[in-house]
Amino acid sequence: MSSGMMRAAAITLAVAAALGWGWEHAGAAERPASGADGVRVAAQLRPDGRVEVALQIRAPGGGWSERLLPQRRLLPPDAALDRWLWTTPLQLDGAQWRITARRLASGRVEVALQTRPGPVGAWGERVLPARRFLPAVLEPGRWLSSSTVALARQEAQIVSFYGHPGVIEMGALGHGTPAEVAVRVAAWASRYDRLNGARGALPAYHLIAGVAQSAETPDGSWLQRLPDHRIAEYVDAAREHGLLLFLDTQIGWSDPLAEVRRLEPFLREPFVHVALAPEFATRPLDHEPGRAIGSNTGEQVNEVQRYLADLVREEGLPPKILIVHQFTERMLTGRGDVEDHVEVELSIDMDGFGHAHHKLHGYELFALPAPSERPALKLFFEHDTPILTPEEVQGLDEPPDIIIYQ
């Protein structure tokens, strides 16, 4: 390993906590050829006191590759304390990676990762896995693995069908069984896939799990919640058909965080995400949902983000997407207070139906600016005048990351 100064550059990684250092199980997965969604550092103590490091790649399905061994990969037992050393680079999906490591006064070894777009240029800042310390006392010859570091790249577009089971008036998701809807939304996603080059497009269910009511419910939430067994049907269908799943709560007189917490058993799945509909959060106005346009605050969004970030770290999940619907300024107050969490991808969705000109103005006003990280646009099959075609959507200067069909 070589030593030297690290030069800062824009990092192309986002840290996602996973299992931490732990014994590897026998029978590592075969190395995936492409489409990796994460990497981790593997390390072992050799009998001569040197620490050997390697890189492993995680496929979207969760399997880990065999260990990839850099040509120069051994940390000497007498390496200077607190001095970062690095391996020779490894090539992965067009980028170069290297492992960095240093010995600490406590006897532990700390590891990190760096990347750069190609064989020349500055290396990015060190990215530190959430759990990255090798114990001072190790059994020689047994490999340990760090937490996962998720690959950051241009994400595939997401095309979803929104609605409630069996209620066709609420959107496209209600027009059929989960299997039937999976076929239809996949066909729409393929239209975007053909238009967006190598980026790709993923189909998704957008399931309203909590429907706001015009009459007060016994618990005072003004919500009708979809039973868990019905939600589980869509979780199973999403897994079977390779779809993402967004669970949407219309909040009512409840609290956003409380409603999202109810969904935790499903959010432990890597393909399940969340959406909030401030339009129906009318408790501050003392109105029933639907009689006035409600709102959420930036701090309420932060509470949900912190909860999701903790869940991602605890479970070793990919980042969660949090969609917040908006079509008026007051629907999300305190936008400037919204925090940035690497474990959460915040998406502001330009909601509401009407003329394309007004819809696109709202998209530029609400979905594109910060704190939105993944701009979203909702399109209405029956109420938009006219509905934008996939070609028109992709022709925008900044096409949405997420397209929701209602």
Number of C-alpha atoms within 10 A of each C-alpha: 17 12 11 9 8 13 11 11 15 11 16 17 20 21 21 26 26 23 16 19 20 14 12 12 8 6 9 13 16 14 17 15 11 12 13 21 18 23 21 25 26 24 24 21 22 17 10 9 15 17 21 19 27 23 22 22 30 25 20 15 10 13 15 21 20 17 20 15 17 20 12 14 24 22 24 16 13 9 14 13 13 13 14 22 22 23 23 16 20 18 15 15 10 10 14 18 23 22 27 26 24 20 25 16 10 9 12 16 20 19 26 24 23 22 25 22 18 14 14 8 10 15 21 20 19 20 19 20 25 19 18 21 20 23 13 12 9 15 11 14 13 13 21 19 25 28 25 30 27 25 19 13 11 10 12 15 22 22 32 30 29 25 23 22 22 14 13 14 13 15 22 26 30 20 19 15 14 19 13 11 20 24 13 16 21 20 14 18 22 16 15 23 20 13 16 17 9 10 14 17 24 21 27 29 29 28 25 25 26 23 20 28 18 14 12 16 13 8 9 11 20 26 26 17 17 16 10 13 9 11 20 13 13 24 23 13 20 21 16 11 15 15 24 22 27 26 25 27 28 27 31 31 26 19 14 22 19 12 22 21 14 12 19 14 10 18 23 17 15 20 21 23 24 23 25 28 27 24 26 28 31 24 18 10 14 11 17 21 26 15 11 14 18 26 23 26 16 17 17 16 23 17 16 21 25 17 15 27 21 15 19 23 20 14 15 19 22 25 24 22 21 25 25 25 26 25 22 17 13 16 20 25 15 15 18 10 13 21 16 16 15 16 24 23 19 26 25 28 30 29 24 19 20 16 14 15 11 11 22 17 12 21 25 13 14 25 27 22 13 16 20 21 18 22 25 28 27 24 25 20 15 13 13 16 14 15 16 17 12 16 12 10 17 15 12 10 7 12 18 24 19 24 25 22 21 22
